[in-house]
Amino acid sequence: MIGFAFIKPAVIPAGGCRNRKDTPALILALVIGSLWSGGVGASPSDDRAGPAAPATGEEIASRIIELSDPSYAVRTAAMRRLCAIGLPARAQLGEAARSADPEAALRAEKLMVMLDRLWFAGIEVSLACSRSRVAWDDPVDLLVTFTNRSSYTGYVPFDIGAARDHEAGDARQVGDMLDLAEVLKVRGPEGNPVELQVDDIMADPAVEAVVEQRVEGGPRHPVGPGETFTIAIRDFNRGWARYRLLDPGEYRAMVEYVPLWEDQALREGQVGRVVSNEVALMVTRGAPPSVSRDSREASVELERRGPLLVATLTNLTDQPMFVNKNFGPAAPFALGHWVYTLDDSIRELSVLPPEQITWENFSRLLIEKVGAGESVELARFAVEDLRDRLVRAGADLSTDRWTVNFSYLNSYNRQWERRHPLAVPPGKTQADVPQEALPRRILSTRQASNRLQAPN
């Protein structure tokens, strides 16, 4: 089972993420052409399955009879052809499932289950993009329209109509994007696949609930003959769940849905395969080089500035993040240490001496917003003071082989606060404890800087 209990921001591989059989959704495109109407698309190259041509009632009845044929080859070919015919065969399969012949009834019932797993049967899907040219950080919305042009009820793996009313905001955006990602293929300017990025779902109970719903199976809603529904998917490239379009150039996207048939020939023949037209979205201005193109969240650099050592954290994500600069012994404080290393000897000096750290030191004002690709100073230390404290800590500075670096650890975020409500310290009241909600994007990370050789 593929789960969604993302503690850290997660990357969903292109082409699927949910533990649900045959579960697609949609794509980035300006217009998606029609899918299959009534049947399930191309059949495998089997002369008894044949192409997905319109079937008469007589042919369907004949194929259903062949499901009980003594010959395995005949039964298999009949099953494949009925899968290729699709929904038009379902009514007669239902009658066969009530047959007095238990073996024939079982085979018909199994075929009905297989057909009921299919998505978009008889449904034309179109999608409009709110913009065709964007900068990397300009949000793009998608409008997805489902139109059933067949005589049969088809199903889509989305909340549509009134079913959308029970979720709003980020929860709705994440749910829609996870549904969309099931069949979405996005490629960058160099042809490389772009994967779905999902931020920490534990930061919001409503978002967590939406993800858990997808683990259990996700939405399944009917689209009746002649019905049309349109849904809006917000912030395709900038939301809580998003496809990051970081580099300038043309991005191409298409939808591809291939049912996960149990039969090997159906799989190899890609019966029921749905492919949209390929469309382009132009990114005119890319993200700064300091924004990571992989999943790295942050880096810490230590540099010498005259008589000072300065530790700086860079936000490598594509979103503004908040950095906890309250230094102390444990969460909700961040841990910051100057780390001396010589061979196997290690000494750690906290940013603030323990005797200077009290509950009153903690301030929400020291949780600082840092833009995408931007940096913030964490701490500074005069080299002379550093050497003095190291000597008092028993460090050997008689050689120039020792090094110093800076380590940063923060685990204080919404998830931590849900598990550990801030206690009322002795002599304080509840009014003294910060009550406002933490920002969602607090950088929860462990980082170590580069090493500097024996500064003096």
C-alpha positions, 0 to 999 in steps of 0.5 A: 500500500502506498501511503500519504502520511507525509511528515516532510514535504513529499515528491509524488512520482509522475504518473500516479500516487494513490493506492486505488486500482485504475484511478486517473484524473486529468492534465495540464492542457488548453484543450483535451480531446474526446476520450472513448465513448461507450467502449474502452478504446483499442483492443489487443491484437487478438482476432477474437477481441478485434478493434473496439468497433460498435457492437450489436446486441447479438454480438454481445449475447454471442460473446457472453455465451462464449464465456462458458465455452469449454475452450479456454482460448474461446473464453479468453477471446470473448472476455477480451472482446467484451472488455473492448466493447465496454459499457454497452455490454454491461446490461447483458452481463448483468443478466448473465450474472443472474444465470442459473449456470454458476460458472457463467454467472461468476465470469459475467460478474467478474467482467462487470467488476472490471468494467466498473473500475474504468474511468471516463467511459463515454466522457469527453474531458476538456481542460482550460488553462487560466494563462498560457505564458507565466513567470515561474512564480505566477499561479496557474488555475485549471478548469476541467470539464466533463461531458458525457456524450454517451448513453451510459453513466460514466465515472470520474475520480473527482468530486463534482457538483455538490460533492465539492462543498464539503471541502474548501481552501487548501484541502480542496486544492490538495485533493484536486491535485492528487486526483489530477496527478493520477494521469498527469504527465508534465515534461520540462523544457529538456523533456525531463518529467516534472513531479508533483510536490506536496508540502507537509500534510500534517500542518493542517488537519483538513489537508491530512483528512483529504489525503487519508481519504485518497488512501482509502480510495478517493472520490468516485462520482457519476456523470450521466448521459448528456451531463456536463460538470466543470471544476476549477483546480487552483494554483496548479504550479504554486499551491500546497500541492503543485508542479514546480515550473522552475526553469524558463522554456516550454513545458508540455503536458498530456493525460494518459490513462491505462487501466490495470487489467489483470489479463496480460494481453489487455495490459499489453494491448493497452485496452482502454488507454486514454491519451489527450493532446499534448499542450504547451505552457511557456515559462518566460522567467525562471526561478533564481539559481538558489532555488533547488531543482531537487528536493533540498529545503535549505543549506547553511553557509559559514563564512569569515567576515573580518573578525566575525564568523557568520552562519547564514541559512538559504531557503532552497524551496520554491516557496517563502519559508519561516525560519525559527531563530529562537535558539535554546536547548530543545523545541520549541527552540531551535538548536544552534551550535558552533562545532569544533572538530579535531580528529575524533575530538568534538566540542559543541558551543551553543549559540547562547550559553545555557544560563542565558536561555529562559522561557522569556527568550522565546519570541514569535518575532524571531520566526522570520520569513525568508523568500524563495532562494533568499538567505537569513543570518542565523548567528555570528561569533567573534573569532577571538571569543570563539577561540576563548570559549573553545579553550575553556571547553577543553579544545586543543588549538595548538594545531591548525588542523582543527575546523569549525562549522555551524549546525542548525536543527529545528523541529518546531512547526505546526505538527510539533505544536499539535503534539506538544501544546506550549505549557504555561511556565511557572509563575505565568498565566495562559495569557502569557503563552503565544496563542496565534497560529504558527505559519504553515511553512516553518522550515523543519530541518537539520543542516550542517554548514561547510567547515572553516580551517582553524580561524584565528 
